[in-house]
């Protein structure tokens, strides 16, 4: 519970500007882990240099962060939120679980730089996501997806 509260203390800055934060998170992910871009086919036609200014990238990043906000606010009681998310990411998008670890690192970094999430808060976010990813893994296994 404490980890959720620690992250939520800085979440207001993210909520106030989901598009900017979302753009920073996804462009950071693509810059640090270019191979992840293949899981976002709708961005395939956008040059690497143009990703940061793309409204589509920012909008998708906002969607990611809004869902993360829902998960944070659920404070661990997230089965109803997570199961459909895990199902689509396994069955439709085919996203390996390691990619959630990668994006978590980027979210922690962006929140540290832009939202005032200190080192303890970044660790708290990672701790929360370890649980979320483990819960996703349960659904992935139920679906037979080796993510």
C-alpha positions in Angstrom: 0.0 0.0 0.0 2.8 2.4 0.9 4.4 2.0 -2.6 1.1 3.0 -4.3 0.8 6.0 -2.1 4.4 7.1 -2.7 3.9 7.0 -6.4 0.5 8.7 -6.3 1.9 11.7 -4.4 3.5 12.7 -7.7 0.8 11.4 -10.0 -1.0 14.7 -10.2 1.6 16.2 -12.4 1.2 13.3 -14.9 -2.6 13.5 -14.8 -2.4 17.2 -15.5 -0.7 16.6 -18.8 -1.0 13.0 -19.9 -0.1 13.8 -23.5 3.2 15.4 -22.7 4.2 12.7 -20.2 2.9 10.0 -22.6 5.0 11.3 -25.4 8.1 11.5 -23.3 7.6 7.9 -22.1 7.1 6.4 -25.5 9.8 8.4 -27.2 12.1 7.5 -24.4 11.2 3.8 -24.7 11.8 3.9 -28.5 15.1 5.8 -28.1 16.5 3.5 -25.4 15.0 0.3 -26.8 14.4 0.8 -30.5 13.3 -2.9 -31.0 10.2 -2.1 -29.0 8.9 0.0 -31.8 7.9 -3.1 -33.7 5.1 -3.6 -31.2 3.5 -0.4 -32.3 2.7 -0.9 -35.9 0.7 2.3 -36.2 3.9 4.2 -35.7 5.9 2.3 -38.4 5.6 5.1 -40.9 6.9 7.8 -38.5 10.7 8.5 -38.8 12.6 8.0 -35.5 13.4 11.8 -35.5 9.7 12.6 -35.8 8.4 10.4 -33.0 8.8 13.0 -30.3 6.6 15.5 -32.1 4.0 13.0 -33.1 0.5 13.6 -31.8 -0.3 9.9 -32.3 2.6 8.8 -30.1 1.7 11.3 -27.4 -2.0 10.2 -27.5 -1.0 6.5 -27.2 1.4 7.3 -24.4 -1.5 9.2 -22.6 -3.6 6.0 -22.9 -0.8 4.0 -21.4 -0.4 6.4 -18.5 -4.2 6.7 -17.8 -4.4 2.9 -17.5 -1.3 3.0 -15.2 -3.1 5.6 -13.1 -6.2 3.3 -12.8 -3.9 0.5 -11.6 -2.1 2.8 -9.1 -5.4 4.1 -7.7 -6.7 0.5 -7.3 -3.8 -0.1 -4.9 -3.4 -3.8 -5.6 -7.1 -4.6 -6.1 -6.6 -4.4 -9.9 -7.8 -7.7 -11.2 -10.8 -6.2 -13.0 -8.6 -3.6 -14.7 -5.6 -5.9 -15.4 -7.2 -9.0 -16.8 -8.7 -7.4 -19.9 -5.5 -5.4 -20.4 -3.3 -8.6 -20.1 -5.7 -10.4 -22.4 -5.4 -7.9 -25.2 -1.7 -7.5 -24.8 -1.2 -11.3 -25.0 -3.8 -12.2 -27.7 -3.9 -9.1 -29.9 -0.7 -7.1 -29.4 1.6 -10.1 -28.5 3.6 -7.9 -26.1 6.3 -9.9 -24.1 6.3 -9.2 -20.4 9.9 -7.9 -20.6 8.6 -4.9 -22.5 6.5 -3.9 -19.4 9.7 -3.9 -17.4 11.4 -1.7 -20.0 8.6 0.9 -20.0 8.4 0.9 -16.2 12.1 2.0 -16.2 11.3 4.8 -18.6 8.2 5.9 -16.7 10.2 6.0 -13.5 12.9 8.0 -15.2 10.5 10.5 -16.8 8.6 10.9 -13.5 11.9 11.4 -11.7 13.0 14.1 -14.2 9.6 15.9 -14.7 7.2 15.0 -11.9 9.4 15.1 -8.8 9.4 11.4 -8.1 12.5 10.8 -6.0 14.7 7.7 -5.9 12.5 6.1 -3.2 9.4 6.9 -5.4 11.0 5.4 -8.4 11.8 2.2 -6.5 8.1 2.2 -5.2 6.9 2.4 -8.8 9.1 -0.5 -9.8 7.9 -2.5 -6.8 4.3 -1.8 -7.8 5.0 -2.8 -11.4 6.7 -6.1 -10.3 3.4 -7.1 -8.8 1.4 -5.9 -11.8 3.7 -7.7 -14.2 3.5 -10.9 -12.1 -0.3 -10.7 -12.2 -0.2 -10.2 -16.0 2.0 -13.3 -16.2 -0.7 -15.4 -14.6 -3.2 -14.3 -17.3 -0.6 -14.7 -20.0 0.0 -18.3 -18.9 -3.8 -19.0 -18.7 -4.0 -17.8 -22.3 -1.0 -19.9 -23.3 1.0 -16.9 -24.3 4.7 -17.3 -23.6 5.3 -13.6 -22.9 
